[in-house]
Amino acid sequence: MARQMRTHETHYTTEDYQVVTQTGFVNGKRVYETAVVSRNTGREEFRNVESVEKAITLCDKRQAELEKLRAELAAKREAEAQAEVKTTNEEVAEKEETRGPLATDRQVDYIMSLLAQHGGQNTTWFSAGPTTLKEVANMTRRDASTYISALKGDN
């Protein structure tokens, strides 16, 4: 094995990088090597840096670049999330507009009375139907008519 680093001393640490002095043997000779090591991967980003001060400068520079990239990514994700929320809201509004007129009060009352006869349980083939007043009131007239037929047992 040509390279055998035995020990290291940490001089400076940031969130993602650290400056270390590694001591060991290379081809049988004792060497001291200053390096900037990524704390995420454990790999050396810079090796054989001239001094610890220069390595600290490199470490701070890399950390600043990484934080800038993270900020840009966070801003991009936030913009995408806002665009998605806006698109979703527009789709919901469009769906509400194209859905048709809501059930009449008379239909809602009749459905609720039919549900009350069944003990609040929908026991027909229309098993996924609404069972609360709020859900029934949000039905379209057409759906309400179909639901009434299902609850009455008219097939």
C-alpha positions in Angstrom: 0.0 0.0 0.0 1.6 3.3 -1.1 -0.5 5.7 1.0 -1.2 5.1 4.7 -2.6 8.0 6.6 -2.8 7.1 10.3 -4.1 10.1 12.3 -5.8 13.3 11.6 -6.4 16.5 13.6 -9.4 18.7 13.0 -8.7 22.4 12.9 -11.9 24.0 11.6 -15.4 22.7 11.0 -18.5 24.1 9.2 -21.8 22.5 8.6 -20.6 20.5 5.6 -16.8 20.7 5.6 -13.9 20.4 7.9 -10.2 21.3 7.7 -7.9 18.5 8.9 -4.2 17.8 9.1 -3.5 14.2 8.3 -0.4 12.4 9.4 1.0 9.2 8.0 3.4 7.5 5.8 3.6 7.6 2.0 6.2 5.3 0.4 7.8 4.8 3.8 8.2 8.6 4.5 6.4 10.4 7.2 4.1 13.2 5.7 1.8 15.9 7.0 -1.0 16.8 4.7 -3.6 19.6 5.2 -7.0 18.8 3.5 -10.5 20.0 3.3 -12.8 17.1 3.9 -16.5 16.9 3.1 -18.5 15.9 6.1 -21.3 14.5 4.0 -19.2 12.0 2.0 -15.9 11.8 4.0 -13.9 12.5 0.8 -11.2 15.1 0.5 -12.3 18.1 -1.5 -8.8 19.6 -1.5 -5.6 17.8 -0.6 -2.1 19.1 0.0 -3.2 22.6 0.8 -0.3 25.0 1.6 -1.4 26.0 5.1 -4.3 25.6 7.6 -5.3 29.2 7.0 -5.6 28.7 3.3 -7.6 25.5 3.9 -10.0 27.4 6.2 -10.5 30.0 3.5 -11.2 27.3 0.9 -13.6 25.6 3.4 -15.5 28.8 4.0 -15.7 29.5 0.3 -17.1 26.0 -0.5 -19.6 26.3 2.4 -20.8 29.7 1.1 -21.2 28.2 -2.4 -23.1 25.3 -1.0 -25.4 27.5 1.0 -26.1 29.7 -2.0 -27.1 26.6 -4.0 -29.3 25.4 -1.2 -31.0 28.9 -1.0 -31.6 28.8 -4.8 -33.0 25.3 -4.6 -35.3 26.3 -1.7 -36.5 29.3 -3.6 -37.2 27.2 -6.7 -39.1 24.6 -4.7 -41.1 27.3 -3.0 -42.0 28.8 -6.3 -43.0 25.4 -7.7 -45.1 24.7 -4.6 -46.9 28.1 -4.9 -47.5 27.4 -8.6 -48.9 24.0 -7.8 -51.3 25.4 -5.2 -52.4 28.1 -7.7 -53.0 25.4 -10.4 -54.9 23.2 -7.9 -57.1 26.1 -6.8 -57.8 27.0 -10.4 -58.7 23.3 -11.2 -61.1 23.2 -8.2 -62.7 26.4 -9.3 -63.1 25.2 -12.9 -64.5 21.9 -11.7 -67.1 23.7 -9.5 -68.1 25.9 -12.5 -68.5 22.9 -14.9 -70.1 20.6 -12.4 -73.6 22.0 -12.9 -76.3 23.4 -10.5 -76.4 22.2 -6.9 -79.2 20.1 -5.5 -82.3 21.9 -4.6 -83.3 22.3 -0.9 -86.2 20.0 -1.6 -83.9 17.2 -2.9 -81.6 17.7 0.0 -84.4 17.4 2.6 -85.8 14.3 0.8 -82.4 12.6 0.8 -81.9 13.3 4.4 -85.3 11.9 5.3 -84.6 8.8 3.3 -81.2 8.4 5.0 -83.0 8.8 8.4 -85.3 6.0 7.5 -82.3 3.8 7.0 -80.8 4.9 10.3 -78.2 7.1 8.6 -76.7 4.2 6.7 -76.7 3.9 3.0 -77.7 0.3 2.4 -78.1 0.5 -1.4 -75.9 -0.1 -4.4 -75.0 3.6 -4.2 -72.8 2.7 -1.2 -70.3 5.5 -1.7 -72.9 8.2 -1.4 -72.9 11.0 1.1 -74.5 10.6 4.5 -74.2 14.1 6.0 -76.1 17.3 5.3 -73.0 19.1 4.1 -72.1 16.3 1.6 -75.6 16.1 0.3 -75.9 19.8 -0.1 -72.8 19.8 -2.3 -74.3 17.3 -4.8 -75.4 18.3 -8.2 -79.1 18.1 -9.1 -78.4 15.2 -11.4 -76.4 13.3 -8.7 -79.1 14.0 -6.1 -81.8 12.6 -8.4 -79.8 9.4 -9.0 -79.1 9.1 -5.3 -82.8 9.5 -4.4 -83.6 6.7 -6.9 -81.0 4.5 -5.3 -82.2 5.2 -1.8 -85.8 4.4 -2.7 -84.7 1.2 -4.4 -85.9 2.3 -7.9 -83.5 0.7 -10.4 
